[in-house]
Amino acid sequence: MAVVIAGLLMVPVLYAVSPNNPLVEAAAEWTASWAGIGLGILGVSTYVNGSILASEDFAVNVVAECLALAPIMIYSGAVIASPATFRAKIWGIAAGALVLMSVNMVRIVSLFWIGAGYPEYLDFAHLLVWQSGIYLLAIVLWLYWHGRVFSGTDTRLLLFAIRAAALVFAASVVWMPFASQYNRVLIKLVSPFIGGGTTVRAAGPSFIFETPSLGAPLSIDGLTLHWGFILLTALVAAAVGLSLTARIRWLAATVGLMATAHILGVASLSYGLAWLSWAASPEYAADLTVSLFAGFWSLFPFVVGGVWAWRYWLPRSSARQA
């Protein structure tokens, strides 16, 4: 439990210190360089300047959230906390981290290609499909490692992974037309809990936060909140061996949980931004507040989905197979 909690706490700390962390900056530059090589193999001409990856028509800045560090850290913490041998933990962490980093490189290359050629689909791919997919992969990798080590591998895990990946994409497509309407409903629900001096309004799929201490409004893409919906919905809907009644019950619970979390999250962010009026450096405080908010949203859906799969779905699936 101590290892898992430490791993969870390290994620928001990582995001909070990432702008000035030399290790994170070095990893970002390394990732940008290799992504440039990958794009070159595909025939896309790019140049790299630090963590900036650019072509004539498009550019991205590889930041901490682009490195898959959060899913690697949480996956590694779960492996370390398991009652397995030291050797099994070492190969589990090494193999899982390698897979996650490799897939994350594919993610960056594909997003650059989409952004350069089809910019209208970039937010959809970046904030819904890939954001959900990388955390889904971490959950599946941990389930696979756990099954291999403890000789309880469910042969239907591959089917589960394929179904979940397909549902991540399908749920993202279905969700896009409703994202803006959902944001407007969410703002109405959260309005009574907004921090003093802060106003929140919807602008398409984005949330606009305004507070006197910020000066300029702060825009946060609402899709960064919605990917948790996509991830948890895909996990429950793809789970092999659940009865229809149980699946519907868990899907309803997922909707209720995530809607509640969205209300609390937006309200908490508004209070954090209201706190800026007392901060010595509002700009730094704003960066810290948003980084902690990003860390929370990297943790919450992943932890809820992982715990559900481990504690509820995996034992029942294994028992049915036995």
JOBEL-V814076 format. One record per residue. N is the residue number from 1. RES is the residue in one letter. PHI is phi in degrees with one decimal (none if undefined). BURIAL is b if it has 16 or more other ideal C-beta (glycine too) atoms within 10 Angstrom, else e. Layout:
N_RES_PHI_BURIAL / N_RES_PHI_BURIAL
This chain:
1_M_none_e / 2_A_-62.8_e / 3_V_-65.4_e / 4_V_-62.5_e / 5_I_-62.2_e / 6_A_-62.1_e / 7_G_-63.0_b / 8_L_-66.3_b / 9_L_-68.6_e / 10_M_-68.5_b / 11_V_-65.8_b / 12_P_-64.2_b / 13_V_-63.2_e / 14_L_-58.9_b / 15_Y_-66.7_b / 16_A_-68.6_b / 17_V_-98.8_e / 18_S_-59.2_b / 19_P_-61.3_e / 20_N_-121.1_e / 21_N_-94.2_b / 22_P_-63.9_e / 23_L_-68.1_e / 24_V_-65.5_b / 25_E_-62.6_b / 26_A_-63.8_e / 27_A_-64.8_b / 28_A_-65.2_b / 29_E_-66.4_b / 30_W_-62.3_e / 31_T_-63.8_b / 32_A_-61.7_b / 33_S_-63.6_e / 34_W_-70.5_b / 35_A_-64.6_b / 36_G_-61.8_b / 37_I_-63.9_e / 38_G_-61.1_b / 39_L_-66.7_b / 40_G_-63.2_e / 41_I_-62.6_e / 42_L_-82.6_e / 43_G_90.5_e / 44_V_-98.1_b / 45_S_-81.8_e / 46_T_-136.5_b / 47_Y_-136.2_e / 48_V_-120.6_b / 49_N_-130.5_e / 50_G_68.4_e / 51_S_-98.7_b / 52_I_-90.5_e / 53_L_-113.0_b / 54_A_-142.0_b / 55_S_-127.5_b / 56_E_-66.3_e / 57_D_-112.5_e / 58_F_-153.9_b / 59_A_-150.0_e / 60_V_-134.9_b / 61_N_-110.1_e / 62_V_-79.2_b / 63_V_-112.0_b / 64_A_-57.3_b / 65_E_-66.7_b / 66_C_-89.1_b / 67_L_-99.3_b / 68_A_61.0_b / 69_L_-68.8_b / 70_A_-63.4_b / 71_P_-62.9_b / 72_I_-64.8_b / 73_M_-65.7_b / 74_I_-70.1_b / 75_Y_-58.6_b / 76_S_-63.5_b / 77_G_-62.6_b / 78_A_-66.3_b / 79_V_-66.3_b / 80_I_-61.4_b / 81_A_-76.8_b / 82_S_-76.8_b / 83_P_-79.4_e / 84_A_-110.6_b / 85_T_-70.6_e / 86_F_-60.5_e / 87_R_-63.5_e / 88_A_-64.6_e / 89_K_-68.0_b / 90_I_-64.4_e / 91_W_-69.6_e / 92_G_-64.9_b / 93_I_-66.5_b / 94_A_-62.5_e / 95_A_-66.8_e / 96_G_-63.7_b / 97_A_-63.7_b / 98_L_-62.9_e / 99_V_-63.2_b / 100_L_-64.8_b / 101_M_-66.9_b / 102_S_-65.2_e / 103_V_-66.4_b / 104_N_-64.5_b / 105_M_-64.8_b / 106_V_-61.4_e / 107_R_-59.4_b / 108_I_-64.1_b / 109_V_-61.6_b / 110_S_-65.8_b / 111_L_-68.1_b / 112_F_-64.2_b / 113_W_-62.3_b / 114_I_-66.3_b / 115_G_-62.9_b / 116_A_-75.6_b / 117_G_-100.6_e / 118_Y_-137.8_e / 119_P_-59.5_e / 120_E_-67.7_e / 121_Y_-103.6_e / 122_L_-65.5_b / 123_D_-61.6_b / 124_F_-59.1_b / 125_A_-72.1_b / 126_H_-74.1_b / 127_L_-92.9_b / 128_L_-113.1_b / 129_V_-68.0_b / 130_W_-73.2_b / 131_Q_-61.9_b / 132_S_-70.0_b / 133_G_-65.5_b / 134_I_-69.1_b / 135_Y_-76.1_b / 136_L_-60.3_b / 137_L_-60.7_b / 138_A_-61.8_b / 139_I_-64.7_b / 140_V_-64.0_b / 141_L_-62.5_b / 142_W_-66.9_b / 143_L_-61.4_b / 144_Y_-65.2_b / 145_W_-60.9_b / 146_H_-60.3_b / 147_G_-65.9_b / 148_R_-66.0_e / 149_V_-71.1_b / 150_F_-102.2_e / 151_S_54.7_e / 152_G_-125.7_e / 153_T_-60.1_b / 154_D_-84.1_b / 155_T_-65.5_e / 156_R_-90.6_b / 157_L_-63.4_b / 158_L_-62.1_e / 159_L_-61.8_e / 160_F_-59.2_b / 161_A_-63.8_b / 162_I_-64.9_e / 163_R_-62.7_b / 164_A_-65.0_b / 165_A_-62.7_b / 166_A_-64.9_e / 167_L_-70.6_b / 168_V_-58.6_b / 169_F_-67.3_b / 170_A_-63.8_e / 171_A_-64.6_b / 172_S_-64.4_b / 173_V_-62.7_e / 174_V_-66.3_e / 175_W_-74.9_b / 176_M_-52.4_b / 177_P_-65.5_e / 178_F_-102.1_e / 179_A_-60.6_b / 180_S_-66.0_e / 181_Q_-62.9_e / 182_Y_-62.4_b / 183_N_-61.1_b / 184_R_-65.4_e / 185_V_-64.1_e / 186_L_-61.1_b / 187_I_-64.3_b / 188_K_-62.4_e / 189_L_-70.9_e / 190_V_-89.9_b / 191_S_-51.9_e / 192_P_-65.4_e / 193_F_-109.9_e / 194_I_-69.7_b / 195_G_-64.9_b / 196_G_-58.6_e / 197_G_84.4_b / 198_T_-109.8_b / 199_T_-119.6_e / 200_V_-129.0_b / 201_R_-139.5_e / 202_A_-97.5_b / 203_A_-136.6_e / 204_G_66.1_e / 205_P_-84.1_b / 206_S_-101.9_b / 207_F_-103.6_b / 208_I_-112.1_e / 209_F_-101.9_b / 210_E_-127.5_b / 211_T_-148.8_b / 212_P_-55.6_e / 213_S_-71.9_b / 214_L_-77.8_b / 215_G_82.5_e / 216_A_-87.4_e / 217_P_-62.6_e / 218_L_-105.6_b / 219_S_-106.2_e / 220_I_-125.6_b / 221_D_-65.5_e / 222_G_-62.0_b / 223_L_-66.3_b / 224_T_-67.9_b / 225_L_-86.9_b / 226_H_-73.1_b / 227_W_-61.8_b / 228_G_-63.1_b / 229_F_-55.6_b / 230_I_-62.5_b / 231_L_-60.8_b / 232_L_-68.4_b / 233_T_-62.0_b / 234_A_-64.4_b / 235_L_-60.5_b / 236_V_-69.5_b / 237_A_-68.4_b / 238_A_-90.2_b / 239_A_-58.3_b / 240_V_-82.7_b / 241_G_96.2_e / 242_L_-83.0_b / 243_S_-71.3_e / 244_L_-60.5_e / 245_T_-63.6_e / 246_A_-64.0_e / 247_R_-63.9_e / 248_I_-64.0_e / 249_R_-60.9_e / 250_W_-71.5_b / 251_L_-64.7_e / 252_A_-62.7_e / 253_A_-63.9_e / 254_T_-63.1_b / 255_V_-61.0_e / 256_G_-63.6_e / 257_L_-64.5_b / 258_M_-69.9_b / 259_A_-62.9_e / 260_T_-62.9_e / 261_A_-63.1_b / 262_H_-64.5_b / 263_I_-61.3_b / 264_L_-65.3_e / 265_G_-66.6_b / 266_V_-65.5_b / 267_A_-63.7_b / 268_S_-63.6_b / 269_L_-63.6_b / 270_S_-64.2_b / 271_Y_-68.6_e / 272_G_-63.5_b / 273_L_-71.4_b / 274_A_-64.0_b / 275_W_-65.9_b / 276_L_-61.4_b / 277_S_-65.5_e / 278_W_-100.3_e / 279_A_-82.3_e / 280_A_-67.9_e / 281_S_-125.7_e / 282_P_-56.2_b / 283_E_-64.4_e / 284_Y_-65.4_e / 285_A_-63.0_b / 286_A_-65.2_b / 287_D_-61.4_e / 288_L_-64.5_b / 289_T_-62.3_b / 290_V_-68.5_b / 291_S_-64.3_b / 292_L_-65.0_b / 293_F_-63.5_b / 294_A_-63.2_b / 295_G_-62.1_b / 296_F_-61.7_b / 297_W_-75.2_b / 298_S_-76.9_b / 299_L_-88.1_b / 300_F_-58.8_b / 301_P_-63.7_b / 302_F_-63.1_b / 303_V_-64.9_b / 304_V_-61.1_b / 305_G_-65.1_b / 306_G_-65.7_b / 307_V_-64.0_e / 308_W_-61.1_b / 309_A_-64.2_b / 310_W_-75.7_e / 311_R_-85.8_e / 312_Y_-110.5_e / 313_W_-73.2_b / 314_L_-61.3_b / 315_P_-59.7_e / 316_R_-73.0_e / 317_S_-66.3_b / 318_S_-66.6_b / 319_A_-64.8_e / 320_R_-66.2_e / 321_Q_-69.5_e / 322_A_-64.9_e
